[in-house]
């Protein structure tokens, strides 16, 4: 299965981030906990050198709990602060404020030595499409969110948002994802919905998903759909079609409808909690 997703305006977004990065103390990077590596923009490490870093593993409620721990340890070993969250339900959100304070302790101490007291941490939230960046910002800011106006050096259209007395967020357009060469990364992004379904072959995607689940999480499809997992992927998809009454003329399985159901139920966590990659096998 080939993926040729290449969003436009990448160069413009990258150039804007290079300018914005000079204004901030902390980069808050959202990744999808189900694909913590594939959902990272590889440019951010280069652009964010010498800045405090906080990785938020969002949608952790949809990921394998044991793998969440493995990935948290992985990022911490690289010097990042890490919090597992679910921005929709607010799970883990209470940890973020204290973690930001820890991540920016050096900056705060430096300010104190210079006689600067109570200056908020200036943070930028980055993340590829569909990792929940907007949901996080809205949940974290809540109704108290207030724009504090343009700061010197900030071009028109970009605003600082006062989240609370300790943190200001630079609200910028999303940082786009560059062209990827690794087709496995493309497959992972397609699984979670970061690539528009309109340009995907959902039926082929569902077969890849079935193969993954049978190999890495045996029993999960049987538990959800009551199908025999010793069948191959096309047979399993046909079984899902029959069980979910996705039938066409003559009672033939409608593989397209079954595929859409399977992919949707995977993304929403109805089949179970899964992580698609682990450190060492993920580049």
C-alpha positions as CSV (number, residue, x, y, z in Angstrom):
1,X,0.0,0.0,0.0
2,X,1.6,3.3,-1.1
3,X,1.1,6.6,0.5
4,X,1.9,9.9,-1.3
5,X,0.5,12.4,1.1
6,X,2.4,15.7,0.8
7,X,0.7,18.7,2.4
8,X,1.3,22.1,0.8
9,X,2.9,25.2,2.3
10,X,5.5,23.1,4.2
11,X,8.3,25.6,3.6
12,X,6.2,28.6,4.7
13,X,5.2,26.8,8.0
14,X,8.8,25.7,8.6
15,X,10.1,29.3,8.1
16,X,7.4,30.7,10.4
17,X,8.4,28.2,13.1
18,X,12.0,29.3,12.8
19,X,10.9,32.8,13.6
20,X,8.5,31.9,16.4
21,X,10.9,29.6,18.1
22,X,13.0,32.6,19.1
23,X,10.1,34.0,21.2
24,X,9.4,30.9,23.3
25,X,10.8,29.1,26.3
26,X,9.1,25.7,25.9
27,X,8.0,23.5,23.0
28,X,4.9,21.3,23.9
29,X,4.8,18.6,21.3
30,X,1.7,16.4,21.0
31,X,2.1,12.9,19.7
32,X,-0.5,10.2,19.3
33,X,0.2,7.6,22.0
34,X,-0.6,4.8,19.5
35,X,2.2,5.8,17.2
36,X,4.5,8.0,19.3
37,X,7.3,8.0,16.7
38,X,5.4,8.0,13.4
39,X,3.3,11.0,14.7
40,X,6.3,13.2,15.3
41,X,7.4,15.9,12.9
42,X,11.1,15.1,12.4
43,X,11.9,18.8,11.9
44,X,11.0,19.8,15.4
45,X,14.1,18.4,17.1
46,X,16.4,20.4,14.8
47,X,14.3,23.6,15.0
48,X,13.8,23.3,18.8
49,X,17.4,22.9,19.9
50,X,18.3,24.5,23.3
51,X,14.6,24.8,24.2
52,X,12.8,23.0,27.0
53,X,10.8,20.1,25.7
54,X,7.5,18.5,26.8
55,X,6.1,15.6,25.0
56,X,2.4,15.0,25.6
57,X,1.3,11.5,24.6
58,X,-2.3,12.3,23.7
59,X,-5.0,9.7,23.3
60,X,-3.2,7.6,25.8
61,X,-6.6,6.1,26.6
62,X,-6.6,4.4,23.2
63,X,-3.1,3.1,23.5
64,X,-1.7,-0.1,25.1
65,X,-1.1,0.9,28.8
66,X,2.1,-1.1,29.1
67,X,3.4,0.4,25.8
68,X,2.6,3.9,27.2
69,X,5.1,3.2,30.0
70,X,7.7,2.0,27.5
71,X,7.3,5.1,25.3
72,X,7.4,7.5,28.3
73,X,10.7,6.0,29.4
74,X,12.0,6.3,25.8
75,X,11.3,10.0,25.6
76,X,12.6,10.7,29.1
77,X,15.9,9.0,28.3
78,X,16.2,11.5,25.4
79,X,15.8,14.4,27.9
80,X,12.2,15.2,27.3
81,X,9.5,15.7,30.0
82,X,6.6,13.4,29.3
83,X,2.9,13.3,30.3
84,X,0.3,10.8,29.1
85,X,-3.0,12.6,28.5
86,X,-6.4,12.3,27.0
87,X,-7.3,15.9,26.2
88,X,-11.0,15.0,25.5
89,X,-11.7,13.6,29.0
90,X,-9.0,15.7,30.7
91,X,-7.2,12.6,32.0
92,X,-3.6,13.6,32.9
93,X,-4.2,17.3,32.3
94,X,-3.6,18.2,36.0
95,X,0.0,16.9,35.7
96,X,0.9,19.4,32.9
97,X,1.2,22.6,35.0
98,X,3.7,21.0,37.4
99,X,5.6,19.4,34.5
100,X,5.9,22.7,32.7
101,X,7.3,24.3,35.9
102,X,9.9,21.5,36.1
103,X,10.8,21.7,32.4
104,X,11.3,25.5,32.7
105,X,13.0,25.6,36.1
106,X,16.3,26.8,34.7
107,X,14.6,29.6,32.9
108,X,12.7,30.6,36.0
109,X,15.9,30.6,38.1
110,X,17.7,32.7,35.5
111,X,14.9,35.2,35.5
112,X,15.1,35.5,39.3
113,X,18.8,36.2,39.1
114,X,18.1,39.0,36.7
115,X,15.4,40.4,38.9
116,X,12.6,39.3,36.6
117,X,9.8,37.9,38.7
118,X,6.5,36.2,37.7
119,X,7.1,36.3,33.9
120,X,5.0,33.6,32.5
121,X,6.5,30.7,30.6
122,X,6.0,31.2,26.9
123,X,5.1,28.0,25.1
124,X,4.4,26.8,21.6
125,X,2.2,23.8,20.9
126,X,3.2,21.7,17.9
127,X,1.8,18.6,16.4
128,X,0.9,17.0,13.1
129,X,-2.8,16.7,11.9
130,X,-5.2,14.7,14.1
131,X,-3.0,14.3,17.2
132,X,-5.5,16.5,19.1
133,X,-3.6,19.8,19.3
134,X,-6.7,22.0,19.1
135,X,-8.6,19.8,21.6
136,X,-5.6,20.1,24.0
137,X,-5.4,23.9,23.8
138,X,-9.2,24.3,24.3
139,X,-9.2,21.8,27.2
140,X,-6.1,23.3,28.9
141,X,-7.2,26.9,28.4
142,X,-10.9,26.3,29.2
143,X,-13.2,29.3,29.3
144,X,-10.5,31.4,31.0
145,X,-8.6,31.6,27.7
146,X,-7.8,35.2,26.9
147,X,-5.7,36.7,24.2
148,X,-3.1,39.1,25.7
149,X,-2.4,40.9,22.5
150,X,0.5,41.1,20.1
151,X,4.0,41.2,21.6
152,X,6.9,43.0,20.1
153,X,8.4,41.0,17.3
154,X,5.3,39.0,16.6
155,X,3.9,39.5,13.2
156,X,0.2,40.4,12.7
157,X,-2.1,37.5,13.0
158,X,-0.3,35.6,15.7
159,X,-1.5,36.0,19.2
160,X,-0.4,35.2,22.7
161,X,-3.0,33.4,24.7
162,X,-2.8,33.7,28.5
163,X,-3.6,30.2,29.8
164,X,-3.1,31.2,33.4
165,X,-0.7,33.3,35.4
166,X,2.2,30.8,34.8
167,X,1.8,30.1,31.1
168,X,1.3,32.0,27.9
169,X,0.8,30.1,24.6
170,X,1.9,31.3,21.2
171,X,-1.1,30.4,19.0
172,X,0.3,29.7,15.6
173,X,-0.8,27.8,12.5
174,X,-0.1,24.1,12.7
175,X,3.3,22.8,11.8
176,X,3.0,20.6,8.8
177,X,4.4,17.2,8.1
178,X,7.1,16.8,5.5
179,X,7.1,14.2,2.8
180,X,7.9,10.8,4.3
181,X,9.9,8.0,2.7
182,X,9.0,5.2,5.1
183,X,5.8,3.7,4.0
184,X,5.3,2.1,7.4
185,X,5.0,5.6,8.8
186,X,2.4,6.3,6.2
187,X,0.5,3.2,7.1
188,X,0.5,4.1,10.8
189,X,-0.8,7.6,10.1
190,X,-3.5,6.1,7.9
191,X,-4.6,3.8,10.6
192,X,-5.2,6.6,13.1
193,X,-6.8,8.9,10.6
194,X,-4.1,11.5,10.0
195,X,-4.3,11.0,6.3
196,X,-7.6,11.9,4.7
197,X,-9.6,8.8,4.1
198,X,-10.7,10.1,0.7
199,X,-7.2,9.4,-0.7
200,X,-7.0,6.0,0.9
201,X,-8.2,2.5,-0.1
202,X,-10.1,1.8,3.1
203,X,-10.6,-1.9,2.2
204,X,-6.8,-2.4,1.7
205,X,-6.1,-0.4,4.9
206,X,-8.5,-2.7,6.8
207,X,-6.7,-5.8,5.6
208,X,-3.4,-4.4,6.8
209,X,-5.0,-3.6,10.1
210,X,-6.4,-7.1,10.4
211,X,-2.9,-8.6,9.8
212,X,-1.4,-6.3,12.4
213,X,-4.0,-7.1,15.1
214,X,-3.8,-10.9,14.4
215,X,0.0,-10.8,14.8
216,X,0.5,-8.3,17.6
217,X,-2.8,-8.6,19.6
218,X,-4.2,-12.1,18.9
219,X,-7.7,-12.6,20.2
220,X,-8.7,-8.9,19.9
221,X,-10.7,-9.4,16.7
222,X,-12.3,-12.6,18.0
223,X,-13.3,-10.9,21.2
224,X,-15.0,-8.0,19.3
225,X,-16.5,-9.7,16.3
226,X,-16.6,-13.4,17.2
227,X,-14.6,-14.4,14.2
228,X,-12.0,-17.2,13.8
229,X,-8.6,-15.6,13.7
230,X,-7.0,-18.6,11.9
231,X,-8.6,-17.2,8.7
232,X,-6.5,-15.0,6.5
233,X,-7.2,-11.2,6.4
234,X,-9.7,-11.2,3.4
235,X,-11.7,-14.1,5.0
236,X,-11.7,-12.3,8.4
237,X,-13.0,-9.1,6.7
238,X,-15.7,-11.2,5.0
239,X,-16.7,-12.7,8.4
240,X,-16.9,-9.2,9.9
241,X,-19.2,-8.2,7.0
242,X,-21.5,-11.1,7.7
243,X,-21.6,-10.5,11.4
244,X,-22.3,-6.8,11.0
245,X,-24.9,-7.6,8.2
246,X,-22.9,-5.7,5.6
247,X,-24.3,-7.7,2.7
248,X,-24.9,-7.0,-0.9
249,X,-26.9,-8.7,-3.6
250,X,-27.3,-12.4,-3.1
251,X,-26.0,-12.1,0.5
252,X,-22.5,-11.5,-0.7
253,X,-20.2,-9.6,1.8
254,X,-19.9,-5.9,1.3
255,X,-16.2,-5.6,2.0
256,X,-16.2,-1.8,1.6
257,X,-18.8,-1.3,4.4
258,X,-17.1,-3.8,6.6
259,X,-13.8,-2.2,6.1
260,X,-15.2,1.2,7.1
261,X,-16.7,-0.2,10.3
262,X,-13.5,-2.0,11.2
263,X,-11.3,1.0,10.7
264,X,-13.7,3.3,12.6
265,X,-14.0,1.0,15.5
266,X,-10.2,0.6,15.7
267,X,-9.8,4.4,15.8
268,X,-12.4,4.9,18.4
269,X,-11.0,2.2,20.7
270,X,-14.0,-0.1,20.5
271,X,-11.8,-3.1,19.5
272,X,-9.3,-2.4,22.2
273,X,-6.3,-0.4,23.3
274,X,-3.4,-0.8,20.9
275,X,0.0,0.7,20.2
276,X,1.3,0.2,16.7
277,X,5.0,0.6,17.3
278,X,7.6,0.1,20.0
279,X,11.1,1.6,20.4
280,X,13.7,-0.3,18.6
281,X,11.3,-1.6,16.0
282,X,10.3,2.0,15.1
283,X,13.4,3.6,13.8
